């Protein structure tokens, strides 16, 4: 089986310069765990996952999932500060780059090796020019096992 057989497509991507607030809203609306970051030519520049929100800025993704609950713990001022920070922070400030990606013809064993070696849950699938055509998540790989259980 090849990457193209297991990938989810189309992918969700945002251009460089997108705010974290926009990325978080997109992830929540689409119910996805990552967003690909694209350069001006549409090539893969980075990836943002829920855990990337905590790396640099300390903006928990849960801020966007449960603002009412967090408002109780942080107080209105603390919550407002986090949301303002998310509006000012650009995606390139927290994205993971370079990204470990594969081509559509890559064997799934290569995808699994990347996930295990680099401890990542998302592997983009890119064309020869580096433009995303799909993404494979650990969930996608687990879904492939389901018929065999």
C-alpha positions in Angstrom: 0.0 0.0 0.0 1.2 3.5 -0.8 0.8 6.9 0.8 -1.8 8.0 -1.8 -4.0 5.0 -0.8 -4.1 6.1 2.9 -4.0 9.9 2.8 -6.8 12.3 3.6 -7.3 14.8 0.8 -7.7 17.7 0.3 -5.5 19.1 3.0 -6.2 22.2 5.1 -3.5 24.8 4.7 -2.9 28.4 5.6 -0.4 30.9 4.2 2.5 32.2 6.1 1.4 35.2 8.1 -1.8 33.7 9.4 -2.6 34.4 13.0 -2.8 31.6 15.6 -6.4 32.7 16.3 -7.3 31.9 12.7 -5.5 28.6 12.7 -7.2 27.5 16.0 -10.6 28.4 14.6 -9.9 26.5 11.4 -8.8 23.4 13.3 -11.9 23.5 15.5 -14.3 24.1 12.6 -12.8 21.3 10.5 -12.2 19.1 13.6 -8.6 18.4 12.6 -5.4 18.1 14.6 -3.1 19.9 12.3 -2.9 22.6 9.6 -0.3 22.8 6.9 1.5 26.1 6.4 2.2 27.1 2.8 4.6 29.5 1.2 3.6 32.0 -1.5 3.9 29.3 -4.2 1.7 26.9 -2.3 4.6 24.7 -1.2 4.8 23.1 2.2 6.6 25.4 4.7 5.6 24.0 8.0 2.9 22.3 10.1 1.0 23.4 13.1 -0.5 20.8 15.5 -2.3 21.3 18.8 0.9 20.7 20.7 2.7 23.5 18.8 0.4 26.0 20.5 2.2 25.2 23.8 5.8 25.3 22.6 6.8 28.9 22.3 4.0 31.1 23.4 2.3 29.1 26.0 -1.1 29.6 24.3 -3.0 26.4 25.2 -5.2 25.1 22.4 -7.9 24.5 25.0 -8.2 28.3 25.2 -10.1 28.0 22.0 -12.1 24.9 22.9 -13.4 26.0 26.3 -13.0 29.7 26.9 -15.8 29.8 29.5 -14.2 27.1 31.6 -10.7 28.6 31.3 -12.2 32.0 32.0 -13.1 30.7 35.5 -9.5 29.6 36.2 -7.6 32.4 34.4 -10.0 35.2 35.1 -11.3 37.4 32.3 -8.2 39.5 32.1 -5.9 36.4 31.8 -8.2 34.9 29.1 -8.3 38.2 27.2 -4.5 38.4 27.3 -4.1 34.9 25.8 -6.6 35.6 23.0 -4.9 38.9 22.2 -1.6 37.0 22.1 -3.1 34.5 19.6 -4.2 37.3 17.4 -0.7 38.9 17.3 1.2 35.7 16.9 1.8 34.5 13.4 1.8 30.8 12.4 5.5 30.8 11.4 6.4 31.7 15.0 5.2 28.3 16.3 5.0 26.0 13.3 7.3 22.9 13.1 9.7 23.1 10.2 11.2 21.5 8.3 8.4 19.0 7.9 9.0 15.3 7.3 6.8 14.6 4.2 6.6 11.8 1.6 5.5 11.6 -2.0 2.3 9.9 -3.1 4.1 6.7 -4.2 6.0 6.3 -0.8 5.2 3.0 0.9 3.2 3.2 4.1 6.2 1.6 5.9 8.1 4.8 5.2 5.3 6.8 6.7 5.3 4.6 9.8 9.1 4.9 10.1 8.8 8.7 10.0 6.1 8.7 12.7 8.1 6.5 15.0 11.5 8.0 14.4 10.4 11.7 14.8 7.5 11.1 17.2 5.0 12.8 14.9 1.3 12.1 14.3 0.9 13.8 10.9 2.9 13.2 7.8 2.1 15.4 4.8 2.0 13.9 1.3 3.5 16.3 -1.3 3.9 16.3 -5.1 7.2 16.7 -6.9 7.1 20.5 -6.4 6.5 20.2 -2.7 2.8 21.2 -2.8 0.6 19.2 -0.4 -1.8 16.7 -1.9 -2.8 14.9 1.3 -1.9 14.1 4.8 -1.6 10.8 6.7 -2.3 10.7 10.5 -1.8 8.0 13.0 -5.6 7.7 13.0 -5.5 7.0 9.2 -3.1 4.2 9.8 -5.2 2.7 12.6 -8.3 2.9 10.4 -6.5 0.7 7.9 -6.1 -2.0 10.6 -9.8 -2.1 11.5 -10.9 -4.5 8.8 -8.2 -6.9 9.9 -9.2 -7.0 13.6 
